[in-house]
Amino acid sequence: MARPYVITIASEKGGVGKTTLATNLAIYLKALVEDLPVTLFSFDNHFTVDQMFRLKKTPSEHHVGQLFTGLQPENLISTGQYGVNYIPSNSRLYDFIQHIQSVDQLALKVAESALQGILIIDTSPVLDIYTRSALYAADRIIVPIKDAPSLENCRHLADFLSQSQRPKTTLKILPCLIDTRIRFDGPFRNSYQLLKAYAINRGYRCYEGFIAKSPKVETLSTNPSGKIYPVITHARQTEVHLQLSHLARQVYLDYLENGPTRLIEIANYLFEQQELHAAQFRQRRQRIPSGCLYCGTAIEPTDAIWPDLYYLESIDSSYCGFIEERCLFKLLLQHYFRELTGTNQQSLLGDFLYDPTRRGYLLLQKTRLDREQTRLELYRLDHQGEKISGRSVEVLESSFHQQHKQDTSGDLFSQAYPEQNTGTQTLLLQRCGANPFHILEHQPYLSWLTTLNRIEIDDISRQHEG
């Protein structure tokens, strides 16, 4: 499966020409190799990309923020002018931060996509989650600098690469907006030579050449027509045209020599993780008894429909399985809701347990107070493990065991904690959906373990307070 070579244009300093570089580089690469797929999008909150490449008068309903909402990148693309494909920009990207779970999310999404050729990502001058995501996904990071402060800011990009266990050589410096009229005495005769020497001294790699400051090029984005024009069509007579042509050849040779190694690494990692998660799921499923934990009856689907089930696990995860809803109701009526009698008792209990999101939990706890007394507690928890409601009852230990004397299978606490006679015994439950084994898959089970850990910490805190 062919994957794109990702180029990220990044700098923490504004006004260094990132977007001008990104848009024109895309066009020059397409002009250099006509059949090379080139795609571009921007995480900056302006619409330069759209203004330069949009063919249709009506804006697309898709935009770059949807990269993090589950849509495939190839489904967000608009065909643009000059043969360049682009994903439309969005001015409210911060509304989509809630969808970003980790810095590798963009890379994983692009690695799984049908994109090919070269993908160029323009970034904002802030090292936010969008910029970090673009840096993480990049085969090459081009850093335009125009002065010493913009070069100094490169260290933050290098630090991020180091934290992500990526080589500093991923960065490549490109002096931009260089005023060629400025001359110095000494070994470095102009701004380009000086900045390049500074960069090399700090351990950075540099492109050959620079992009000059040009009044003509500046008018391409600021003019009475309100349009944005590329250098290749409206400033061919400038030295910037030759400089961009030279840069495009360097970038293309880099692409041919190295290829999309970053996304291949990520795709291989993704495959390994999927294999690991599948093996862990099989292990968790093998631990599950075939019958209901309460009554022992075999649990099987009828006409592909499973009975109403709850998944149950002890605090140390050593005891787990499914319990049918009718058996859970029987257990709760027997110990926690003895006052509920008559034909409406299950309906009343159902109202207490009702969770429209099916993401909440039930917490059952048994604490031996002394030789005679035992406290039983039941809590409803939200999806984050916060207590919503509950009740606590105290019973005689002898009475509790007497009720299970004839049917020991119903005593879930004794099954889960056969050797523990003191302290608090804890069982966590969650109602299952149409496929009860979904809760054992990687992401749902991570959420489950997070809640279990929180309960365990709360129990330890409560014991210390007691």
C-alpha positions in Angstrom: 0.0 0.0 0.0 1.5 3.3 -1.1 1.6 6.0 1.5 2.3 9.8 1.2 5.6 11.5 2.0 4.6 14.1 4.6 6.2 17.5 4.7 5.3 19.8 7.6 6.1 23.5 7.3 6.6 24.8 10.9 8.0 27.7 12.8 7.0 29.2 16.1 7.6 32.7 14.8 4.9 34.3 12.7 5.6 36.3 9.5 8.4 34.0 8.2 6.5 32.9 5.1 5.2 29.5 6.1 2.0 29.6 4.2 3.5 31.2 1.1 6.2 28.5 1.1 3.6 25.7 1.6 1.3 26.8 -1.1 3.9 27.6 -3.7 6.0 24.5 -2.9 2.9 22.4 -3.7 2.5 24.1 -7.1 6.2 23.9 -8.0 6.3 20.2 -7.1 3.3 19.6 -9.3 4.9 21.6 -12.1 8.1 19.6 -11.7 6.4 16.1 -11.9 2.9 16.4 -13.4 1.7 12.9 -12.4 2.9 13.3 -8.8 -0.1 13.5 -6.4 0.3 16.6 -4.2 -2.1 17.3 -1.4 -2.1 20.3 0.9 -3.9 21.5 4.1 -3.4 24.1 6.8 -3.9 24.1 10.5 -3.5 27.9 10.6 -6.8 29.8 11.1 -6.8 31.7 7.7 -8.0 30.7 4.3 -5.0 31.3 2.1 -5.0 27.7 0.9 -8.7 27.9 -0.1 -8.3 31.3 -1.8 -5.4 30.1 -3.9 -6.7 26.6 -4.9 -10.5 26.7 -4.7 -12.2 26.1 -8.1 -15.9 26.1 -7.0 -17.7 29.2 -5.9 -19.5 27.2 -3.2 -17.3 26.3 -0.2 -17.0 22.5 0.5 -18.9 21.1 3.5 -15.7 19.3 4.5 -12.7 20.8 6.3 -9.5 20.0 8.0 -11.0 19.7 11.5 -12.9 16.6 10.3 -9.6 14.7 10.1 -10.1 14.0 13.8 -13.8 13.0 13.7 -13.4 9.6 12.0 -13.7 10.7 8.3 -11.0 9.5 6.0 -8.7 12.1 4.6 -9.3 11.2 1.0 -13.0 11.9 1.5 -12.3 15.5 2.7 -10.2 16.4 -0.4 -11.3 19.1 -2.9 -9.7 19.2 -6.4 -7.8 22.5 -6.6 -6.2 24.7 -9.2 -2.8 23.9 -10.7 -3.5 20.2 -10.2 -3.0 20.4 -6.4 -5.6 18.7 -4.1 -6.4 20.4 -0.8 -8.5 19.9 2.3 -10.5 23.1 3.0 -9.5 25.2 6.0 -11.6 25.9 9.1 -11.4 29.0 11.4 -12.8 27.2 14.4 -10.3 24.4 14.8 -10.3 24.7 18.6 -13.9 23.3 18.6 -12.4 20.0 17.4 -9.7 19.6 20.0 -12.0 17.4 22.0 -11.7 14.8 19.3 -7.9 14.6 19.5 -7.0 11.8 21.9 -3.2 11.8 21.3 -0.5 13.3 19.2 -0.2 10.2 16.9 -3.9 10.3 15.9 -3.3 12.3 12.7 -0.4 10.1 11.7 -2.4 6.9 12.2 -5.3 8.4 10.2 -3.1 9.4 7.3 -1.2 6.0 7.4 -4.5 4.2 7.0 -5.8 6.5 4.2 -5.6 6.2 0.4 -3.5 9.4 0.1 -0.4 9.0 -2.1 2.5 11.2 -3.4 3.4 14.2 -1.2 1.3 15.7 1.6 2.2 19.2 2.7 0.9 20.4 6.1 1.0 24.1 6.9 0.9 24.9 10.6 0.2 27.9 12.9 3.0 29.7 14.8 2.0 28.0 18.0 3.2 24.6 19.2 -0.4 23.4 19.9 -1.8 19.9 19.5 -2.4 20.5 15.8 1.2 21.5 15.1 2.6 18.7 17.3 0.4 16.2 15.4 1.8 17.5 12.1 5.3 17.3 13.4 4.8 13.8 14.6 3.5 12.6 11.2 6.3 14.3 9.1 9.0 12.6 7.1 10.5 16.1 6.6 10.0 19.3 8.6 10.9 22.5 6.7 11.6 25.4 9.1 11.6 28.8 7.4 13.7 31.3 9.3 14.2 35.0 8.5 16.3 36.2 11.5 18.1 35.0 14.6 15.0 34.9 16.8 13.2 32.6 14.4 16.3 30.3 14.4 16.3 30.2 18.2 12.7 29.1 18.2 13.7 26.0 16.3 14.9 24.5 19.6 11.3 23.9 20.7 10.7 21.9 17.5 13.9 19.9 18.1 12.9 19.3 21.7 9.5 17.9 20.6 11.3 15.5 18.2 13.6 14.4 21.0 10.6 13.7 23.2 9.0 11.7 20.4 12.2 9.7 19.9 12.8 11.1 16.5 16.1 12.4 15.0 16.9 16.1 14.9 17.8 15.6 11.2 14.1 15.4 10.4 14.3 19.2 10.6 15.8 21.2 7.7 16.3 24.9 7.8 15.3 27.2 4.9 16.2 30.9 5.2 13.3 32.9 3.9 12.4 36.6 3.2 16.1 37.3 2.9 16.9 40.9 1.9 19.7 40.5 -0.5 20.6 44.2 -0.4 22.0 43.8 3.1 25.7 43.2 3.2 28.1 42.6 6.0 31.9 42.9 6.4 33.7 39.7 7.5 33.4 36.0 6.6 29.6 36.1 6.2 28.7 38.6 3.5 24.9 38.5 3.8 22.0 37.4 5.9 21.7 34.0 4.2 25.3 33.1 4.9 25.0 34.3 8.5 21.8 32.4 9.3 23.1 29.2 7.6 26.3 29.4 9.6 24.3 29.9 12.8 22.0 26.9 11.9 24.9 24.6 11.1 26.7 25.6 14.3 23.5 24.5 16.3 23.5 21.1 14.6 20.7 21.8 12.0 20.7 20.7 8.4 20.0 23.3 5.8 18.6 23.4 2.2 20.9 24.8 -0.5 19.8 28.3 -1.2 17.2 30.6 0.3 13.9 32.4 -0.6 14.5 36.1 -1.1 12.3 39.0 0.1 10.5 40.3 -3.0 8.0 43.3 -3.2 6.5 41.7 -6.3 5.8 38.4 -4.5 4.3 40.4 -1.6 1.7 41.9 -3.9 0.5 38.4 -4.9 -1.4 38.1 -1.7 -2.2 41.8 -1.1 -3.7 43.4 -4.2 -6.9 45.3 -5.3 -8.4 42.1 -6.7 -8.4 40.4 -3.3 -7.1 37.2 -4.9 -4.0 35.2 -4.0 -1.7 34.3 -6.9 1.2 31.8 -7.1 4.7 32.9 -8.0 4.9 30.4 -10.9 2.2 32.3 -12.8 2.5 35.9 -11.7 6.2 36.4 -10.6 8.3 34.2 -13.0 10.6 37.1 -13.7 11.7 37.3 -10.0 14.6 35.5 -8.4 12.0 33.9 -6.1 10.8 31.8 -9.0 14.2 30.3 -9.6 14.7 29.8 -5.8 11.4 27.9 -5.5 12.2 25.8 -8.5 15.5 24.8 -6.9 13.8 24.1 -3.6 11.2 21.9 -5.3 13.9 19.8 -7.0 15.7 19.3 -3.6 12.4 18.3 -1.9 11.6 15.9 -4.8 15.0 14.2 -4.7 14.6 13.8 -0.9 11.2 12.2 -1.6 12.7 9.8 -4.1 15.7 8.9 -2.0 13.9 8.4 1.4 10.3 7.8 0.6 7.4 7.8 3.1 9.4 6.0 5.9 7.5 7.8 8.7 4.1 6.5 7.8 5.5 3.1 7.1 6.9 3.1 10.6 3.6 4.1 12.0 1.7 1.6 9.9 3.9 -1.2 11.1 3.5 0.0 14.7 -0.3 0.1 14.2 -0.3 -3.4 12.9 1.8 -4.6 15.8 -0.6 -2.9 18.2 -3.6 -4.4 16.6 -2.0 -7.9 16.8 -1.2 -7.3 20.5 -4.7 -6.0 21.3 -6.2 -9.0 19.5 -4.1 -11.4 21.5 -5.0 -9.6 24.8 -8.7 -9.7 23.8 -8.5 -13.5 23.2 -6.8 -13.9 26.6 -9.5 -11.9 28.4 -12.2 -13.8 26.6 -10.7 -17.2 27.5 -11.0 -16.2 31.2 -14.8 -15.8 31.0 -16.8 -18.7 32.3 -19.4 -20.1 30.0 -22.2 -19.7 32.5 -23.8 -17.0 34.6 -21.7 -16.2 37.7 -24.8 -16.2 39.9 -26.8 -19.2 38.7 -24.3 -21.1 36.6 -26.7 -21.4 33.6 -25.0 -21.5 30.2 -25.1 -18.1 28.5 -25.9 -18.4 24.8 -27.5 -16.2 22.2 -30.9 -17.0 20.9 -31.3 -16.4 17.2 -28.1 -14.3 17.4 -29.5 -12.2 20.2 -27.8 -12.3 23.6 -29.8 -12.1 26.9 -29.5 -9.0 29.0 -26.1 -9.3 30.7 -23.8 -7.4 33.0 -20.1 -7.8 33.0 -18.6 -8.2 36.4 -15.0 -8.1 37.7 -13.3 -8.0 41.1 -11.0 -5.1 42.1 -7.8 -7.3 41.4 -9.3 -8.6 38.1 -8.8 -12.2 39.2 -12.6 -12.9 39.1 -14.7 -12.0 36.1 -17.6 -13.0 34.0 -21.2 -12.3 33.0 -24.3 -12.3 35.1 -27.8 -12.3 33.7 -29.9 -9.2 34.5 -32.6 -11.3 36.1 -30.0 -12.9 38.4 -28.6 -9.5 39.3 -32.1 -8.3 40.2 -32.6 -11.4 42.4 -29.3 -10.7 44.2 -30.0 -7.0 44.7 -33.6 -7.7 46.0 -32.2 -10.3 48.3 -29.6 -8.2 50.0 -30.0 -4.5 49.1 -33.7 -3.9 48.5 -35.5 -6.2 50.9 -38.3 -3.7 51.2 -39.3 -4.1 47.5 -42.1 -6.7 47.4 -44.9 -7.4 45.0 -45.2 -7.5 41.3 -43.7 -4.1 40.7 -40.5 -4.8 42.6 -38.4 -5.5 39.5 -39.8 -2.4 37.8 -38.8 -0.2 40.7 -35.3 -1.7 40.9 -35.0 -1.2 37.1 -35.8 2.5 37.6 -32.9 2.7 40.1 -30.5 1.0 37.8 -31.6 2.6 34.6 -28.7 4.1 32.6 -29.7 5.5 29.2 -26.1 5.9 28.0 -25.2 2.3 29.0 -21.7 3.7 29.9 -22.2 3.9 33.6 -21.3 1.3 36.3 -22.6 -0.5 39.3 -20.4 -0.9 42.4 -21.1 -3.6 44.9 -19.1 -3.6 48.2 -19.1 -5.8 51.2 -17.2 -4.8 54.4 -16.9 -6.9 57.5 -17.5 -4.5 60.4 -17.0 -7.0 63.2 -17.6 -10.6 64.0 -21.4 -10.1 63.8 -22.1 -7.2 61.4 -21.4 -6.7 57.7 -22.1 -3.6 55.6 -23.3 -4.0 52.1 -23.1 -1.0 49.7 -24.5 -0.4 46.2 -23.6 2.6 44.1 -24.4 3.8 40.6 -21.4 5.4 38.9 -21.2 7.6 35.8 -18.9 6.8 32.9 -15.9 8.4 34.8 -16.5 6.4 38.0 -18.1 9.2 39.9 -20.8 8.1 42.4 -24.3 9.2 41.4 -26.5 7.5 43.9 -26.4 4.5 46.3 -27.5 2.9 49.4 -25.9 1.1 52.3 -27.4 -1.7 54.5 -26.0 -3.5 57.5 -26.8 -7.2 58.0 -25.8 -10.0 60.3 -22.9 -12.0 58.9 -24.6 -15.2 59.9 -27.8 -14.1 58.1 -25.9 -13.3 55.0 -24.2 -16.7 54.8 -27.4 -18.5 55.9 -29.1 -17.2 52.7 -26.4 -18.8 50.6 -26.0 -22.0 52.6 -28.2 -24.0 50.2 -26.9 -22.2 47.1 -23.3 -21.1 47.5 -23.1 -20.1 43.8 -25.1 -17.0 44.5 -22.5 -15.6 46.9 -20.4 -13.6 44.4 -18.2 -12.1 47.1 -17.1 -15.5 48.4 -16.3 -16.6 44.9 -14.3 -13.5 44.1 -12.5 -13.3 47.5 -12.3 -16.9 48.9 -9.4 -16.2 51.2 -10.4 -12.6 52.4 -12.4 -12.3 55.6 -11.5 -8.7 56.5 -11.5 -5.4 54.7 -13.7 -4.3 51.8 -14.6 -6.7 49.0 -15.4 -4.9 45.8 -17.2 -5.9 42.6 -17.7 -3.7 39.6 -20.4 -4.2 37.0 -21.4 -2.7 33.7 -24.4 -3.4 31.5 -23.5 -5.0 28.2 -24.7 -4.0 24.8 -25.8 -6.2 21.8 -22.4 -7.8 21.8 -21.4 -8.6 25.4 -17.8 -9.3 24.5 -17.3 -5.7 23.2 -16.3 -4.6 26.7 -13.3 -6.9 26.5 -11.9 -5.1 23.5 -8.9 -2.8 23.9 -10.4 0.7 24.2 -13.5 -0.2 26.3 -11.4 -2.4 28.6 -8.9 0.5 29.1 -11.8 2.6 30.3 -12.9 -0.3 32.5 -9.5 -0.6 34.1 -9.3 3.2 34.6 -12.5 3.0 36.6 -11.3 0.0 38.6 -8.1 1.8 39.5 -10.0 4.8 40.6 -12.2 2.7 42.9 -9.1 0.9 44.3 -7.5 4.3 45.1 -10.7 5.5 46.8 -10.9 2.3 48.9 -7.3 2.7 50.1 -8.0 6.4 51.0 -11.1 5.4 52.9 -9.2 2.7 54.8 -6.5 5.2 55.8 -9.1 7.7 56.9 -10.9 5.0 58.9 
